[in-house]
Amino acid sequence: PDHERVIAYQALKTKNYTRALTAWNSIPLKQMTPDDILSAAITAQTAGDARELRKWISISMSKEMARKMTIIGGL
């Protein structure tokens, strides 16, 4: 995943959005940071890929909800 993460960020920087999305999609969700997910969403938006954008927004919202539930459960 670290190798693909580097590729994703480099591809985004060089505006190779197709390669960046391929790299983002190859990283297991459990190993993605919030910044990774945000970058994947930005990649999709910049590429004009509405389906991918919706997917990454949904993933972001789900992970945030899970994080909040973990915090609440720990009270």
Biopython code that builds the backbone (N, CA, C, O; Angstrom):
import numpy as np
from Bio.PDB.StructureBuilder import StructureBuilder

atoms = [
    (1, "PRO", "N", (0.801, -1.219, 0.000)),
    (1, "PRO", "CA", (0.000, 0.000, 0.000)),
    (1, "PRO", "C", (0.841, 1.278, 0.000)),
    (1, "PRO", "O", (0.448, 2.275, -0.607)),
    (2, "ASP", "N", (1.991, 1.259, 0.673)),
    (2, "ASP", "CA", (2.818, 2.472, 0.708)),
    (2, "ASP", "C", (3.309, 2.847, -0.686)),
    (2, "ASP", "O", (3.349, 4.024, -1.044)),
    (3, "HIS", "N", (3.680, 1.837, -1.466)),
    (3, "HIS", "CA", (4.146, 2.073, -2.836)),
    (3, "HIS", "C", (3.024, 2.677, -3.680)),
    (3, "HIS", "O", (3.240, 3.643, -4.411)),
    (4, "GLU", "N", (1.836, 2.106, -3.574)),
    (4, "GLU", "CA", (0.697, 2.625, -4.342)),
    (4, "GLU", "C", (0.306, 4.021, -3.880)),
    (4, "GLU", "O", (-0.113, 4.851, -4.687)),
    (5, "ARG", "N", (0.442, 4.281, -2.595)),
    (5, "ARG", "CA", (0.135, 5.616, -2.068)),
    (5, "ARG", "C", (1.072, 6.656, -2.692)),
    (5, "ARG", "O", (0.632, 7.729, -3.107)),
    (6, "VAL", "N", (2.355, 6.331, -2.754)),
    (6, "VAL", "CA", (3.333, 7.236, -3.376)),
    (6, "VAL", "C", (2.975, 7.466, -4.837)),
    (6, "VAL", "O", (3.010, 8.598, -5.319)),
    (7, "ILE", "N", (2.631, 6.394, -5.539)),
    (7, "ILE", "CA", (2.245, 6.510, -6.948)),
    (7, "ILE", "C", (1.009, 7.390, -7.090)),
    (7, "ILE", "O", (0.946, 8.233, -7.985)),
    (8, "ALA", "N", (0.026, 7.198, -6.210)),
    (8, "ALA", "CA", (-1.211, 7.982, -6.287)),
    (8, "ALA", "C", (-0.927, 9.471, -6.124)),
    (8, "ALA", "O", (-1.421, 10.289, -6.901)),
    (9, "TYR", "N", (-0.136, 9.822, -5.120)),
    (9, "TYR", "CA", (0.179, 11.236, -4.901)),
    (9, "TYR", "C", (1.015, 11.813, -6.044)),
    (9, "TYR", "O", (0.802, 12.954, -6.455)),
    (10, "GLN", "N", (1.958, 11.033, -6.554)),
    (10, "GLN", "CA", (2.770, 11.514, -7.680)),
    (10, "GLN", "C", (1.907, 11.687, -8.930)),
    (10, "GLN", "O", (2.047, 12.671, -9.658)),
    (11, "ALA", "N", (1.018, 10.728, -9.172)),
    (11, "ALA", "CA", (0.147, 10.817, -10.347)),
    (11, "ALA", "C", (-0.792, 12.014, -10.234)),
    (11, "ALA", "O", (-1.047, 12.700, -11.225)),
    (12, "LEU", "N", (-1.305, 12.266, -9.038)),
    (12, "LEU", "CA", (-2.159, 13.439, -8.835)),
    (12, "LEU", "C", (-1.368, 14.718, -9.108)),
    (12, "LEU", "O", (-1.860, 15.631, -9.772)),
    (13, "LYS", "N", (-0.155, 14.775, -8.597)),
    (13, "LYS", "CA", (0.685, 15.964, -8.784)),
    (13, "LYS", "C", (0.971, 16.225, -10.260)),
    (13, "LYS", "O", (1.034, 17.378, -10.686)),
    (14, "THR", "N", (1.145, 15.159, -11.040)),
    (14, "THR", "CA", (1.456, 15.309, -12.466)),
    (14, "THR", "C", (0.199, 15.297, -13.341)),
    (14, "THR", "O", (0.286, 15.264, -14.569)),
    (15, "LYS", "N", (-0.961, 15.324, -12.695)),
    (15, "LYS", "CA", (-2.262, 15.388, -13.375)),
    (15, "LYS", "C", (-2.581, 14.136, -14.190)),
    (15, "LYS", "O", (-3.318, 14.200, -15.174)),
    (16, "ASN", "N", (-2.025, 13.001, -13.778)),
    (16, "ASN", "CA", (-2.364, 11.718, -14.394)),
    (16, "ASN", "C", (-3.471, 11.106, -13.532)),
    (16, "ASN", "O", (-3.236, 10.178, -12.757)),
    (17, "TYR", "N", (-4.678, 11.647, -13.687)),
    (17, "TYR", "CA", (-5.779, 11.306, -12.802)),
    (17, "TYR", "C", (-6.221, 9.855, -12.922)),
    (17, "TYR", "O", (-6.602, 9.238, -11.927)),
    (18, "THR", "N", (-6.174, 9.309, -14.122)),
    (18, "THR", "CA", (-6.555, 7.909, -14.298)),
    (18, "THR", "C", (-5.625, 7.009, -13.493)),
    (18, "THR", "O", (-6.081, 6.093, -12.808)),
    (19, "ARG", "N", (-4.329, 7.266, -13.574)),
    (19, "ARG", "CA", (-3.361, 6.453, -12.818)),
    (19, "ARG", "C", (-3.529, 6.673, -11.328)),
    (19, "ARG", "O", (-3.421, 5.729, -10.545)),
    (20, "ALA", "N", (-3.791, 7.900, -10.930)),
    (20, "ALA", "CA", (-3.985, 8.188, -9.505)),
    (20, "ALA", "C", (-5.192, 7.433, -8.961)),
    (20, "ALA", "O", (-5.114, 6.832, -7.889)),
    (21, "LEU", "N", (-6.308, 7.457, -9.689)),
    (21, "LEU", "CA", (-7.498, 6.739, -9.230)),
    (21, "LEU", "C", (-7.256, 5.237, -9.167)),
    (21, "LEU", "O", (-7.727, 4.561, -8.253)),
    (22, "THR", "N", (-6.522, 4.723, -10.139)),
    (22, "THR", "CA", (-6.188, 3.299, -10.115)),
    (22, "THR", "C", (-5.383, 2.971, -8.859)),
    (22, "THR", "O", (-5.626, 1.959, -8.202)),
    (23, "ALA", "N", (-4.435, 3.824, -8.539)),
    (23, "ALA", "CA", (-3.617, 3.603, -7.341)),
    (23, "ALA", "C", (-4.456, 3.721, -6.071)),
    (23, "ALA", "O", (-4.340, 2.885, -5.175)),
    (24, "TRP", "N", (-5.300, 4.752, -5.987)),
    (24, "TRP", "CA", (-6.145, 4.894, -4.795)),
    (24, "TRP", "C", (-7.014, 3.661, -4.607)),
    (24, "TRP", "O", (-7.169, 3.163, -3.492)),
    (25, "ASN", "N", (-7.572, 3.178, -5.694)),
    (25, "ASN", "CA", (-8.464, 2.023, -5.602)),
    (25, "ASN", "C", (-7.738, 0.728, -5.260)),
    (25, "ASN", "O", (-8.383, -0.253, -4.891)),
    (26, "SER", "N", (-6.434, 0.701, -5.371)),
    (26, "SER", "CA", (-5.682, -0.515, -5.057)),
    (26, "SER", "C", (-5.240, -0.578, -3.589)),
    (26, "SER", "O", (-4.737, -1.605, -3.134)),
    (27, "ILE", "N", (-5.427, 0.507, -2.865)),
    (27, "ILE", "CA", (-5.034, 0.538, -1.451)),
    (27, "ILE", "C", (-6.216, 0.063, -0.602)),
    (27, "ILE", "O", (-7.321, 0.587, -0.742)),
    (28, "PRO", "N", (-6.000, -0.918, 0.272)),
    (28, "PRO", "CA", (-7.091, -1.363, 1.153)),
    (28, "PRO", "C", (-7.612, -0.195, 1.995)),
    (28, "PRO", "O", (-6.828, 0.584, 2.538)),
    (29, "LEU", "N", (-8.930, -0.081, 2.098)),
    (29, "LEU", "CA", (-9.531, 1.047, 2.820)),
    (29, "LEU", "C", (-9.037, 1.152, 4.255)),
    (29, "LEU", "O", (-8.865, 2.255, 4.773)),
    (30, "LYS", "N", (-8.811, 0.025, 4.896)),
    (30, "LYS", "CA", (-8.353, 0.047, 6.288)),
    (30, "LYS", "C", (-6.985, 0.709, 6.427)),
    (30, "LYS", "O", (-6.612, 1.154, 7.513)),
    (31, "GLN", "N", (-6.246, 0.771, 5.332)),
    (31, "GLN", "CA", (-4.901, 1.344, 5.378)),
    (31, "GLN", "C", (-4.848, 2.770, 4.840)),
    (31, "GLN", "O", (-3.775, 3.367, 4.755)),
    (32, "MET", "N", (-6.008, 3.312, 4.476)),
    (32, "MET", "CA", (-6.045, 4.681, 3.961)),
    (32, "MET", "C", (-6.264, 5.668, 5.098)),
    (32, "MET", "O", (-7.079, 5.444, 5.993)),
    (33, "THR", "N", (-5.524, 6.755, 5.041)),
    (33, "THR", "CA", (-5.684, 7.826, 6.019)),
    (33, "THR", "C", (-6.810, 8.755, 5.549)),
    (33, "THR", "O", (-7.208, 8.702, 4.385)),
    (34, "PRO", "N", (-7.322, 9.602, 6.445)),
    (34, "PRO", "CA", (-8.306, 10.596, 6.004)),
    (34, "PRO", "C", (-7.766, 11.479, 4.872)),
    (34, "PRO", "O", (-8.510, 11.839, 3.959)),
    (35, "ASP", "N", (-6.484, 11.825, 4.930)),
    (35, "ASP", "CA", (-5.886, 12.633, 3.857)),
    (35, "ASP", "C", (-5.861, 11.870, 2.534)),
    (35, "ASP", "O", (-6.067, 12.459, 1.473)),
    (36, "ASP", "N", (-5.609, 10.561, 2.597)),
    (36, "ASP", "CA", (-5.634, 9.743, 1.380)),
    (36, "ASP", "C", (-7.021, 9.771, 0.749)),
    (36, "ASP", "O", (-7.165, 9.950, -0.460)),
    (37, "ILE", "N", (-8.031, 9.591, 1.584)),
    (37, "ILE", "CA", (-9.408, 9.550, 1.086)),
    (37, "ILE", "C", (-9.799, 10.903, 0.502)),
    (37, "ILE", "O", (-10.444, 10.966, -0.545)),
    (38, "LEU", "N", (-9.416, 11.975, 1.169)),
    (38, "LEU", "CA", (-9.681, 13.317, 0.641)),
    (38, "LEU", "C", (-8.973, 13.512, -0.694)),
    (38, "LEU", "O", (-9.554, 14.060, -1.631)),
    (39, "SER", "N", (-7.738, 13.074, -0.786)),
    (39, "SER", "CA", (-6.987, 13.205, -2.040)),
    (39, "SER", "C", (-7.615, 12.376, -3.151)),
    (39, "SER", "O", (-7.633, 12.798, -4.307)),
    (40, "ALA", "N", (-8.126, 11.207, -2.809)),
    (40, "ALA", "CA", (-8.813, 10.382, -3.809)),
    (40, "ALA", "C", (-10.070, 11.092, -4.307)),
    (40, "ALA", "O", (-10.367, 11.070, -5.501)),
    (41, "ALA", "N", (-10.804, 11.719, -3.394)),
    (41, "ALA", "CA", (-12.003, 12.466, -3.788)),
    (41, "ALA", "C", (-11.634, 13.664, -4.661)),
    (41, "ALA", "O", (-12.303, 13.939, -5.657)),
    (42, "ILE", "N", (-10.584, 14.366, -4.290)),
    (42, "ILE", "CA", (-10.123, 15.505, -5.095)),
    (42, "ILE", "C", (-9.699, 15.034, -6.480)),
    (42, "ILE", "O", (-9.989, 15.689, -7.481)),
    (43, "THR", "N", (-9.016, 13.900, -6.534)),
    (43, "THR", "CA", (-8.611, 13.335, -7.822)),
    (43, "THR", "C", (-9.829, 13.068, -8.688)),
    (43, "THR", "O", (-9.862, 13.441, -9.860)),
    (44, "ALA", "N", (-10.832, 12.420, -8.103)),
    (44, "ALA", "CA", (-12.046, 12.092, -8.858)),
    (44, "ALA", "C", (-12.754, 13.354, -9.334)),
    (44, "ALA", "O", (-13.198, 13.426, -10.480)),
    (45, "GLN", "N", (-12.859, 14.349, -8.455)),
    (45, "GLN", "CA", (-13.524, 15.597, -8.837)),
    (45, "GLN", "C", (-12.765, 16.291, -9.960)),
    (45, "GLN", "O", (-13.370, 16.748, -10.929)),
    (46, "THR", "N", (-11.462, 16.369, -9.835)),
    (46, "THR", "CA", (-10.642, 17.033, -10.847)),
    (46, "THR", "C", (-10.717, 16.303, -12.176)),
    (46, "THR", "O", (-10.679, 16.920, -13.241)),
    (47, "ALA", "N", (-10.824, 14.975, -12.104)),
    (47, "ALA", "CA", (-10.921, 14.165, -13.319)),
    (47, "ALA", "C", (-12.317, 14.226, -13.933)),
    (47, "ALA", "O", (-12.519, 13.775, -15.061)),
    (48, "GLY", "N", (-13.276, 14.779, -13.199)),
    (48, "GLY", "CA", (-14.646, 14.844, -13.699)),
    (48, "GLY", "C", (-15.374, 13.516, -13.613)),
    (48, "GLY", "O", (-16.316, 13.271, -14.367)),
    (49, "ASP", "N", (-14.944, 12.656, -12.697)),
    (49, "ASP", "CA", (-15.537, 11.324, -12.543)),
    (49, "ASP", "C", (-16.514, 11.350, -11.369)),
    (49, "ASP", "O", (-16.132, 11.114, -10.223)),
    (50, "ALA", "N", (-17.778, 11.640, -11.672)),
    (50, "ALA", "CA", (-18.792, 11.808, -10.632)),
    (50, "ALA", "C", (-19.022, 10.526, -9.838)),
    (50, "ALA", "O", (-19.242, 10.582, -8.629)),
    (51, "ARG", "N", (-18.975, 9.387, -10.495)),
    (51, "ARG", "CA", (-19.199, 8.113, -9.801)),
    (51, "ARG", "C", (-18.109, 7.872, -8.755)),
    (51, "ARG", "O", (-18.400, 7.507, -7.616)),
    (52, "GLU", "N", (-16.861, 8.079, -9.151)),
    (52, "GLU", "CA", (-15.745, 7.906, -8.212)),
    (52, "GLU", "C", (-15.828, 8.933, -7.084)),
    (52, "GLU", "O", (-15.551, 8.614, -5.927)),
    (53, "LEU", "N", (-16.204, 10.149, -7.417)),
    (53, "LEU", "CA", (-16.322, 11.186, -6.398)),
    (53, "LEU", "C", (-17.365, 10.792, -5.356)),
    (53, "LEU", "O", (-17.117, 10.903, -4.155)),
    (54, "ARG", "N", (-18.536, 10.329, -5.813)),
    (54, "ARG", "CA", (-19.579, 9.893, -4.882)),
    (54, "ARG", "C", (-19.078, 8.762, -3.998)),
    (54, "ARG", "O", (-19.360, 8.727, -2.800)),
    (55, "LYS", "N", (-18.329, 7.833, -4.598)),
    (55, "LYS", "CA", (-17.794, 6.701, -3.839)),
    (55, "LYS", "C", (-16.866, 7.180, -2.729)),
    (55, "LYS", "O", (-16.994, 6.746, -1.584)),
    (56, "TRP", "N", (-15.937, 8.067, -3.058)),
    (56, "TRP", "CA", (-14.969, 8.522, -2.061)),
    (56, "TRP", "C", (-15.620, 9.386, -0.990)),
    (56, "TRP", "O", (-15.209, 9.339, 0.169)),
    (57, "ILE", "N", (-16.616, 10.165, -1.352)),
    (57, "ILE", "CA", (-17.351, 10.939, -0.346)),
    (57, "ILE", "C", (-18.079, 9.992, 0.601)),
    (57, "ILE", "O", (-18.076, 10.198, 1.815)),
    (58, "SER", "N", (-18.698, 8.961, 0.049)),
    (58, "SER", "CA", (-19.394, 7.969, 0.867)),
    (58, "SER", "C", (-18.427, 7.263, 1.817)),
    (58, "SER", "O", (-18.736, 7.065, 2.992)),
    (59, "ILE", "N", (-17.267, 6.887, 1.308)),
    (59, "ILE", "CA", (-16.250, 6.237, 2.146)),
    (59, "ILE", "C", (-15.818, 7.174, 3.266)),
    (59, "ILE", "O", (-15.691, 6.758, 4.418)),
    (60, "SER", "N", (-15.595, 8.423, 2.930)),
    (60, "SER", "CA", (-15.179, 9.405, 3.930)),
    (60, "SER", "C", (-16.230, 9.546, 5.026)),
    (60, "SER", "O", (-15.899, 9.564, 6.212)),
    (61, "MET", "N", (-17.478, 9.644, 4.634)),
    (61, "MET", "CA", (-18.562, 9.785, 5.601)),
    (61, "MET", "C", (-18.682, 8.540, 6.476)),
    (61, "MET", "O", (-18.894, 8.650, 7.684)),
    (62, "SER", "N", (-18.549, 7.361, 5.879)),
    (62, "SER", "CA", (-18.640, 6.111, 6.636)),
    (62, "SER", "C", (-17.513, 5.997, 7.656)),
    (62, "SER", "O", (-17.742, 5.612, 8.802)),
    (63, "LYS", "N", (-16.303, 6.332, 7.237)),
    (63, "LYS", "CA", (-15.165, 6.257, 8.160)),
    (63, "LYS", "C", (-15.312, 7.272, 9.289)),
    (63, "LYS", "O", (-14.966, 6.978, 10.434)),
    (64, "GLU", "N", (-15.815, 8.444, 8.983)),
    (64, "GLU", "CA", (-16.005, 9.465, 10.012)),
    (64, "GLU", "C", (-17.069, 9.012, 11.012)),
    (64, "GLU", "O", (-16.918, 9.208, 12.218)),
    (65, "MET", "N", (-18.144, 8.408, 10.505)),
    (65, "MET", "CA", (-19.195, 7.912, 11.391)),
    (65, "MET", "C", (-18.642, 6.802, 12.288)),
    (65, "MET", "O", (-18.933, 6.770, 13.483)),
    (66, "ALA", "N", (-17.855, 5.901, 11.724)),
    (66, "ALA", "CA", (-17.260, 4.816, 12.513)),
    (66, "ALA", "C", (-16.335, 5.386, 13.587)),
    (66, "ALA", "O", (-16.318, 4.900, 14.718)),
    (67, "ARG", "N", (-15.575, 6.406, 13.234)),
    (67, "ARG", "CA", (-14.677, 7.041, 14.201)),
    (67, "ARG", "C", (-15.473, 7.654, 15.349)),
    (67, "ARG", "O", (-15.101, 7.509, 16.514)),
    (68, "LYS", "N", (-16.556, 8.332, 15.023)),
    (68, "LYS", "CA", (-17.376, 8.962, 16.059)),
    (68, "LYS", "C", (-18.025, 7.917, 16.957)),
    (68, "LYS", "O", (-18.121, 8.111, 18.169)),
    (69, "MET", "N", (-18.467, 6.816, 16.372)),
    (69, "MET", "CA", (-19.088, 5.755, 17.163)),
    (69, "MET", "C", (-18.067, 5.126, 18.109)),
    (69, "MET", "O", (-18.415, 4.744, 19.226)),
    (70, "THR", "N", (-16.826, 5.014, 17.678)),
    (70, "THR", "CA", (-15.768, 4.479, 18.533)),
    (70, "THR", "C", (-15.531, 5.412, 19.717)),
    (70, "THR", "O", (-15.353, 4.962, 20.849)),
    (71, "ILE", "N", (-15.531, 6.704, 19.445)),
    (71, "ILE", "CA", (-15.339, 7.685, 20.519)),
    (71, "ILE", "C", (-16.496, 7.608, 21.505)),
    (71, "ILE", "O", (-16.277, 7.593, 22.716)),
    (72, "ILE", "N", (-17.719, 7.560, 21.000)),
    (72, "ILE", "CA", (-18.903, 7.491, 21.859)),
    (72, "ILE", "C", (-18.887, 6.202, 22.675)),
    (72, "ILE", "O", (-19.214, 6.206, 23.862)),
    (73, "GLY", "N", (-18.506, 5.108, 22.037)),
    (73, "GLY", "CA", (-18.452, 3.822, 22.733)),
    (73, "GLY", "C", (-17.428, 3.797, 23.844)),
    (73, "GLY", "O", (-17.551, 3.017, 24.789)),
    (74, "GLY", "N", (-16.419, 4.642, 23.741)),
    (74, "GLY", "CA", (-15.371, 4.684, 24.751)),
    (74, "GLY", "C", (-15.694, 5.572, 25.940)),
    (74, "GLY", "O", (-14.914, 5.645, 26.889)),
    (75, "LEU", "N", (-16.836, 6.246, 25.900)),
    (75, "LEU", "CA", (-17.193, 7.153, 27.005)),
    (75, "LEU", "C", (-17.627, 6.396, 28.235)),
    (75, "LEU", "O", (-17.960, 7.007, 29.251)),
]
sb = StructureBuilder()
sb.init_structure("model")
sb.init_model(0)
sb.init_chain("A")
sb.init_seg("    ")
for serial, (resi, resn, name, xyz) in enumerate(atoms, 1):
    if name == "N":
        sb.init_residue(resn, " ", resi, " ")
    sb.init_atom(name, np.array(xyz, "f"), 0.0, 1.0, " ", f" {name:<3s}", serial, name[0])
structure = sb.get_structure()
